[in-house]
Amino acid sequence: MKRMSLADILFTQGFGTRYDCRQIVLAGAVSVAGETVTDPDRVFEPDHLVVTWRGEDWPVCEKAIIAMNKPAGYECSLKPSAHPSVMGLLPGPLRTRGVQPVGRLDWDTTGLLIFTDDGALLHRLTHPKKHVAKVYEARLAHALTDDEAEKTVAKLLGGVVLDDSPKPVAAKDARMLAPDLLELTICEGKYHQVKRMVAACGNRVASLHRREVGACRLPEDLKEGEWRWLDGPQAILGGGRG
């Protein structure tokens, strides 16, 4: 990105209209490297620039990529129907610049949710031919005996038939973490896939949590409803894989 005025930089980052961004700077609401900047026409190099607004550091980036620990009770939709949208958990600048959730988690599913305004990355993460792995922890309604657990894992790895296709769908990996806790890795993104795969094995998902997407693992210190910047596509793709 070429050198730009601070007001124009804020505009590219979703802080409002060009007029709004000038007023934000004139009001002394933005600082750079600890210095409050009140001249909206002051020029900066955007690359690696971090601005502070309302006490929060905002890394200036051409494309935003963030991770959220999604709580239950929110829809991954820009036009929710029965529950509030996860977009309401994001600050205004991120919504204004047009970040979108990458794929969807059901309203009652918790865990790692990626947002970005990078169309190419969004396509790469959601296209079925890219086979980006997603790791879930499914709490089962009915605990399994050792024998039942072995058969369930074998069935998931071998493939189960879902009601929308005669072609079996197999997990990339499956293992029992406890008699009622299943870790399942899938590379597709079918509707209610984990829940339906478990149902095809004669059980039911009581609660579902997504722990990983590609190379990105949900940070243990990221509380439900909180979000965090990711350091570029490699944080998810792992250096180009996926």
C-alpha positions as CSV (number, residue, x, y, z in Angstrom):
1,M,0.0,0.0,0.0
2,K,1.3,3.5,-0.9
3,R,1.8,6.3,1.5
4,M,-1.6,7.8,2.5
5,S,-3.1,10.4,4.8
6,L,-4.2,9.2,8.2
7,A,-7.8,10.0,7.3
8,D,-7.6,7.9,4.1
9,I,-6.0,5.1,5.9
10,L,-8.9,5.0,8.4
11,F,-11.3,5.1,5.5
12,T,-9.8,2.0,4.0
13,Q,-10.1,0.2,7.3
14,G,-13.8,0.8,7.7
15,F,-13.8,3.6,10.2
16,G,-16.6,5.4,8.3
17,T,-17.0,7.9,5.4
18,R,-14.1,10.1,4.5
19,Y,-15.7,12.9,6.4
20,D,-16.2,10.7,9.4
21,C,-12.5,9.7,9.4
22,R,-11.4,13.3,9.2
23,Q,-13.5,14.1,12.2
24,I,-12.2,11.2,14.2
25,V,-8.7,12.4,13.7
26,L,-9.5,16.1,14.4
27,A,-11.2,15.0,17.6
28,G,-7.9,13.4,18.8
29,A,-9.4,9.9,18.9
30,V,-6.5,8.3,17.1
31,S,-2.9,7.8,18.0
32,V,0.1,6.3,16.2
33,A,3.0,4.9,18.2
34,G,1.7,6.5,21.4
35,E,1.3,10.0,19.8
36,T,-2.1,11.5,19.4
37,V,-2.5,12.7,15.8
38,T,-4.9,15.5,15.1
39,D,-3.9,16.3,11.5
40,P,-6.1,14.1,9.2
41,D,-3.8,15.0,6.2
42,R,-0.6,13.7,7.9
43,V,0.9,11.0,5.8
44,F,2.0,7.6,6.9
45,E,3.3,4.4,5.4
46,P,0.4,1.9,5.8
47,D,2.5,-1.2,5.8
48,H,3.0,-2.5,9.3
49,L,1.2,0.6,10.7
50,V,-0.8,0.2,13.9
51,V,-3.3,2.9,14.9
52,T,-4.9,3.1,18.3
53,W,-8.6,3.9,18.5
54,R,-10.7,3.9,21.7
55,G,-7.8,2.2,23.5
56,E,-7.6,-0.7,21.0
57,D,-4.7,-1.3,18.6
58,W,-5.8,-1.7,15.0
59,P,-3.2,-3.2,12.6
60,V,-3.7,-1.6,9.2
61,C,-4.1,-4.4,6.7
62,E,-5.2,-4.6,3.1
63,K,-7.4,-7.6,3.9
64,A,-8.7,-8.3,7.4
65,I,-8.6,-11.9,8.8
66,I,-9.8,-12.6,12.3
67,A,-10.8,-15.5,14.5
68,M,-13.7,-15.5,16.9
69,N,-14.7,-17.9,19.6
70,K,-18.3,-18.1,18.6
71,P,-20.8,-18.5,21.5
72,A,-24.0,-20.5,21.2
73,G,-27.2,-18.5,20.4
74,Y,-25.9,-16.7,17.3
75,E,-26.4,-17.3,13.6
76,C,-23.6,-17.0,11.1
77,S,-25.8,-15.0,8.7
78,L,-25.9,-11.4,7.6
79,K,-29.7,-11.7,7.7
80,P,-30.5,-13.9,10.8
81,S,-34.0,-15.3,11.2
82,A,-34.4,-16.6,14.8
83,H,-31.3,-15.6,16.6
84,P,-28.9,-12.6,16.6
85,S,-26.1,-12.5,14.0
86,V,-22.5,-13.1,15.0
87,M,-21.8,-9.8,13.1
88,G,-23.2,-8.0,16.1
89,L,-20.3,-9.2,18.1
90,L,-17.8,-7.4,15.9
91,P,-16.9,-3.7,16.2
92,G,-18.2,-1.2,13.6
93,P,-15.1,-0.8,11.5
94,L,-14.9,-4.6,10.8
95,R,-18.5,-4.7,9.8
96,T,-18.2,-1.6,7.6
97,R,-15.2,-2.9,5.7
98,G,-17.3,-6.0,4.9
99,V,-15.8,-9.0,6.7
100,Q,-17.9,-12.1,6.4
101,P,-17.9,-15.4,8.3
102,V,-16.1,-18.2,6.4
103,G,-18.6,-20.9,6.2
104,R,-21.3,-21.3,8.9
105,L,-21.6,-22.8,12.3
106,D,-25.1,-23.7,13.5
107,W,-26.7,-21.3,16.0
108,D,-26.0,-23.8,18.9
109,T,-22.5,-24.7,17.8
110,T,-19.5,-23.0,19.5
111,G,-15.9,-22.5,18.7
112,L,-13.6,-21.2,16.0
113,L,-15.1,-19.0,13.4
114,I,-13.0,-17.2,10.8
115,F,-14.0,-13.8,9.3
116,T,-12.4,-12.1,6.3
117,D,-13.0,-9.5,3.6
118,D,-10.5,-11.4,1.4
119,G,-12.6,-12.9,-1.3
120,A,-9.9,-15.2,-2.6
121,L,-9.2,-16.6,0.8
122,L,-12.9,-17.1,1.6
123,H,-13.2,-19.1,-1.7
124,R,-10.1,-21.2,-0.9
125,L,-11.4,-22.0,2.6
126,T,-14.9,-22.9,1.5
127,H,-14.5,-24.6,-1.9
128,P,-15.0,-28.4,-1.4
129,K,-12.1,-29.3,-3.7
130,K,-9.6,-27.5,-1.4
131,H,-10.2,-30.0,1.4
132,V,-9.5,-27.7,4.3
133,A,-9.7,-29.8,7.5
134,K,-12.0,-28.8,10.3
135,V,-11.8,-30.4,13.8
136,Y,-14.8,-30.7,16.0
137,E,-15.5,-32.0,19.5
138,A,-19.0,-33.5,19.7
139,R,-20.5,-34.3,23.0
140,L,-22.7,-37.3,22.5
141,A,-26.2,-37.7,24.0
142,H,-25.4,-41.4,24.7
143,A,-22.1,-42.5,26.2
144,L,-20.5,-45.4,24.4
145,T,-19.0,-48.6,25.6
146,D,-15.5,-49.5,24.4
147,D,-17.0,-51.9,21.8
148,E,-19.6,-49.3,20.6
149,A,-16.9,-46.6,20.4
150,E,-14.7,-48.8,18.3
151,K,-17.5,-49.6,15.9
152,T,-18.6,-45.9,15.7
153,V,-15.1,-44.7,14.9
154,A,-14.7,-47.4,12.2
155,K,-18.0,-46.5,10.7
156,L,-17.2,-42.8,10.6
157,L,-13.8,-43.4,9.0
158,G,-15.3,-45.9,6.5
159,G,-18.1,-43.5,5.5
160,V,-21.7,-43.1,6.3
161,V,-24.6,-42.3,4.0
162,L,-26.5,-39.1,4.6
163,D,-30.0,-38.4,3.5
164,D,-29.1,-36.0,0.8
165,S,-26.7,-38.2,-1.2
166,P,-26.2,-41.9,-1.8
167,K,-22.4,-41.4,-1.8
168,P,-20.9,-42.3,1.6
169,V,-19.2,-39.4,3.5
170,A,-16.1,-40.3,5.5
171,A,-14.3,-38.5,8.3
172,K,-10.7,-37.6,7.7
173,D,-10.0,-38.7,11.3
174,A,-12.2,-39.8,14.3
175,R,-11.3,-40.7,17.8
176,M,-13.0,-40.9,21.2
177,L,-11.7,-38.5,23.8
178,A,-14.1,-39.8,26.4
179,P,-17.1,-42.3,26.4
180,D,-19.4,-39.4,25.4
181,L,-16.9,-37.1,23.6
182,L,-16.0,-37.6,20.0
183,E,-13.2,-35.7,18.1
184,L,-14.1,-35.6,14.4
185,T,-12.1,-34.2,11.5
186,I,-13.9,-33.4,8.2
187,C,-13.0,-31.7,5.0
188,E,-16.4,-31.0,3.6
189,G,-19.0,-28.5,4.7
190,K,-22.3,-30.2,4.2
191,Y,-25.4,-28.9,6.1
192,H,-25.4,-30.1,9.7
193,Q,-22.7,-32.6,8.6
194,V,-21.3,-33.6,12.0
195,K,-24.7,-34.0,13.5
196,R,-25.9,-36.1,10.7
197,M,-22.8,-38.3,10.6
198,V,-23.3,-39.0,14.3
199,A,-27.0,-39.7,13.8
200,A,-26.1,-42.2,11.0
201,C,-24.1,-44.1,13.7
202,G,-27.2,-44.3,15.9
203,N,-26.3,-41.5,18.3
204,R,-27.1,-37.8,18.7
205,V,-24.9,-34.7,19.2
206,A,-25.8,-33.0,22.5
207,S,-23.4,-30.1,21.9
208,L,-20.8,-29.3,19.2
209,H,-17.6,-27.2,19.4
210,R,-15.2,-26.5,16.5
211,R,-11.6,-26.4,17.6
212,E,-9.6,-26.0,14.4
213,V,-9.8,-24.8,10.8
214,G,-6.8,-25.7,8.7
215,A,-3.7,-24.7,10.6
216,C,-5.6,-22.4,12.9
217,R,-6.4,-23.7,16.4
218,L,-8.8,-21.8,18.7
219,P,-6.6,-19.9,21.2
220,E,-7.3,-21.3,24.7
221,D,-7.4,-17.8,26.2
222,L,-9.9,-16.5,23.7
223,K,-13.2,-16.2,25.6
224,E,-16.6,-16.8,24.0
225,G,-17.7,-13.8,22.0
226,E,-14.2,-12.4,21.7
227,W,-12.1,-12.1,18.5
228,R,-8.5,-11.7,17.5
229,W,-6.5,-10.7,14.5
230,L,-4.8,-13.4,12.5
231,D,-1.4,-12.9,10.9
232,G,-2.4,-13.4,7.3
233,P,-3.7,-16.4,5.3
234,Q,-0.8,-18.5,6.4
235,A,-2.3,-18.6,9.9
236,I,-5.0,-20.8,8.4
237,L,-3.5,-22.3,5.4
238,G,-0.2,-23.2,7.1
239,G,2.2,-21.8,4.5
240,G,0.0,-22.5,1.5
241,R,-1.5,-25.9,2.3
242,G,-5.3,-26.5,2.1
